[in-house]
Amino acid sequence: AVSISDAELRSGRLHMQTLLDVLVRIEMCGLVELDGSVVPADLLSELAETQQALLESQRKQSSGDSKVAVERWERRFELQVPLASPFTDDRLAANPILLEVVRLMLGPRVEIDTFSHVTALPGAPDQPWHRDVDALFKESPVIGVDHLPPVGLVAVVPLVDISEELGPTEFLAGSHVSA
């Protein structure tokens, strides 16, 4: 994990060394974990409460998958969130620390393509290893180049403290480099 200092959190800007550490991890591993309160705790609590209510509402309204809630794996649901508060709060949707990393990796134009959350219900089994997105090309379009710049990024923001009992998301370092 790359630690984000209190000074960086207050200013909304990463120090050059922190930014370099983040970029190296993304290039080498395909992912990076930011250690620090990048999204404020009060907002995380509000997001958790709202997403739980949305999930319960969707599960009561639909039998099986809907356009809003999809059971991705046994007892594990992905729910598209509405583009409304608290999900549109700038401390999340326009978070300066996250935007700094995204813009450095992808360029100045940023677009949120999918805004969803995944909830694993108690007793959900482990998922098989998988990528969240497929590789853009099956083979490199440039001969001799195995690694192309990313065309998108996935940000995972846990809404609760993660523990082994909750079955945390695991990443295999390097598996997301070409995804």
C-alpha positions as CSV (number, residue, x, y, z in Angstrom):
1,A,0.0,0.0,0.0
2,V,1.0,3.6,-0.6
3,S,0.5,5.8,2.5
4,I,-1.2,9.1,1.9
5,S,-0.1,11.7,4.5
6,D,-2.4,14.0,6.4
7,A,-0.8,16.9,4.6
8,E,-1.6,15.4,1.2
9,L,-5.2,14.7,2.3
10,R,-5.7,18.3,3.5
11,S,-4.2,19.8,0.3
12,G,-5.8,17.3,-2.1
13,R,-2.5,16.9,-3.8
14,L,0.0,14.0,-3.7
15,H,3.7,14.8,-3.1
16,M,5.9,13.9,-6.0
17,Q,7.4,10.8,-4.3
18,T,3.9,9.5,-3.3
19,L,2.7,10.0,-6.9
20,L,5.8,8.2,-8.2
21,D,5.2,5.3,-5.7
22,V,1.5,5.1,-6.9
23,L,2.5,5.0,-10.6
24,V,5.2,2.4,-10.1
25,R,2.8,0.1,-8.4
26,I,0.1,0.6,-11.1
27,E,2.7,-0.1,-13.8
28,M,4.2,-3.1,-12.1
29,C,1.2,-4.7,-10.5
30,G,-1.8,-3.3,-12.4
31,L,-3.2,-1.9,-9.1
32,V,-2.4,0.2,-6.1
33,E,-3.9,0.4,-2.6
34,L,-4.0,3.9,-1.1
35,D,-3.6,3.8,2.7
36,G,-5.2,6.8,4.3
37,S,-8.7,8.4,4.6
38,V,-8.9,9.4,0.9
39,V,-12.7,9.4,1.2
40,P,-13.8,10.9,4.6
41,A,-15.3,8.5,7.2
42,D,-18.6,10.4,7.5
43,L,-19.2,10.1,3.7
44,L,-18.3,6.4,3.8
45,S,-20.9,5.8,6.6
46,E,-23.5,7.7,4.6
47,L,-22.7,5.8,1.4
48,A,-22.9,2.4,3.3
49,E,-26.3,3.3,4.8
50,T,-27.7,4.4,1.4
51,Q,-26.3,1.5,-0.6
52,Q,-27.7,-1.0,2.0
53,A,-31.1,0.6,1.7
54,L,-30.9,0.5,-2.1
55,L,-29.9,-3.1,-2.1
56,E,-32.7,-4.1,0.2
57,S,-35.2,-2.1,-1.9
58,Q,-34.0,-3.7,-5.2
59,R,-34.0,-7.3,-3.7
60,K,-37.6,-6.8,-2.6
61,Q,-38.8,-5.3,-5.9
62,S,-37.2,-7.8,-8.3
63,S,-37.0,-11.5,-8.6
64,G,-33.6,-12.3,-10.1
65,D,-31.5,-9.9,-12.0
66,S,-32.7,-6.4,-13.0
67,K,-31.0,-3.6,-14.9
68,V,-30.2,-2.1,-11.5
69,A,-29.1,-5.1,-9.4
70,V,-27.3,-8.1,-10.7
71,E,-26.3,-11.2,-8.7
72,R,-22.7,-11.5,-9.9
73,W,-21.9,-14.6,-7.9
74,E,-23.9,-16.5,-5.2
75,R,-25.0,-14.0,-2.5
76,R,-22.9,-11.3,-4.1
77,F,-24.8,-8.4,-5.8
78,E,-23.6,-5.5,-8.0
79,L,-26.0,-2.5,-7.8
80,Q,-25.8,0.5,-10.1
81,V,-26.1,3.5,-7.9
82,P,-28.2,6.5,-8.9
83,L,-26.4,9.7,-9.9
84,A,-27.7,11.4,-6.8
85,S,-26.5,12.3,-3.3
86,P,-24.5,10.9,-1.6
87,F,-22.9,9.1,-4.5
88,T,-22.4,12.3,-6.4
89,D,-20.7,14.0,-3.5
90,D,-17.5,15.6,-4.8
91,R,-15.5,14.0,-2.0
92,L,-16.1,10.8,-3.8
93,A,-17.0,11.5,-7.5
94,A,-14.5,14.3,-7.9
95,N,-12.0,13.3,-5.2
96,P,-8.9,15.3,-5.9
97,I,-6.4,12.6,-4.8
98,L,-8.1,10.0,-7.0
99,L,-8.5,12.4,-9.9
100,E,-4.8,13.3,-9.8
101,V,-3.9,9.6,-10.3
102,V,-6.6,9.0,-12.9
103,R,-5.6,12.1,-14.9
104,L,-1.9,11.2,-14.8
105,M,-2.7,7.7,-16.1
106,L,-5.5,8.5,-18.6
107,G,-5.1,12.2,-19.5
108,P,-7.2,15.3,-18.6
109,R,-10.6,14.1,-19.8
110,V,-12.2,11.9,-17.1
111,E,-15.5,10.1,-17.6
112,I,-17.3,7.8,-15.1
113,D,-18.6,5.0,-17.2
114,T,-20.1,2.7,-14.5
115,F,-20.9,3.7,-11.0
116,S,-21.8,0.7,-8.9
117,H,-21.1,-1.1,-5.7
118,V,-20.8,-4.8,-4.9
119,T,-22.2,-6.2,-1.7
120,A,-21.4,-9.7,-0.5
121,L,-24.1,-11.0,1.8
122,P,-23.3,-13.1,4.9
123,G,-22.4,-16.6,3.9
124,A,-21.3,-15.6,0.3
125,P,-18.8,-18.1,-1.0
126,D,-15.4,-17.0,-2.3
127,Q,-15.5,-15.9,-6.0
128,P,-13.3,-17.5,-8.6
129,W,-10.3,-15.4,-9.7
130,H,-11.4,-12.9,-12.4
131,R,-10.7,-9.6,-14.0
132,D,-13.3,-6.8,-13.7
133,V,-12.7,-5.9,-17.3
134,D,-11.4,-7.7,-20.3
135,A,-8.2,-6.7,-22.2
136,L,-8.9,-4.2,-24.9
137,F,-7.0,-6.3,-27.4
138,K,-6.5,-10.0,-27.5
139,E,-3.0,-9.4,-28.8
140,S,-0.9,-6.3,-28.7
141,P,-1.6,-4.2,-31.8
142,V,2.0,-3.0,-31.8
143,I,4.6,-5.7,-32.6
144,G,7.1,-6.0,-29.7
145,V,5.0,-4.1,-27.2
146,D,3.5,-6.2,-24.5
147,H,2.1,-3.4,-22.4
148,L,-0.1,-0.5,-23.6
149,P,-1.3,2.4,-21.5
150,P,-4.6,1.8,-19.7
151,V,-7.8,2.9,-21.3
152,G,-9.7,2.9,-18.0
153,L,-9.3,2.4,-14.3
154,V,-11.5,0.7,-11.7
155,A,-11.5,2.3,-8.2
156,V,-12.6,0.1,-5.3
157,V,-13.7,2.1,-2.2
158,P,-14.6,-0.2,0.7
159,L,-17.6,1.3,2.7
160,V,-16.8,-0.7,5.8
161,D,-13.6,-1.8,7.6
162,I,-12.4,-4.9,5.8
163,S,-11.8,-8.1,7.9
164,E,-11.2,-11.7,7.0
165,E,-14.7,-12.6,8.2
166,L,-16.1,-10.3,5.5
167,G,-14.2,-12.1,2.7
168,P,-12.2,-9.2,1.4
169,T,-11.5,-8.6,-2.3
170,E,-8.1,-10.1,-3.2
171,F,-5.9,-9.0,-6.0
172,L,-3.2,-11.1,-7.8
173,A,-0.3,-8.7,-8.4
174,G,0.3,-8.3,-12.1
175,S,-3.0,-9.8,-13.2
176,H,-4.5,-6.4,-14.1
177,V,-1.5,-4.9,-15.9
178,S,-2.9,-5.6,-19.4
179,A,-6.6,-5.5,-18.4
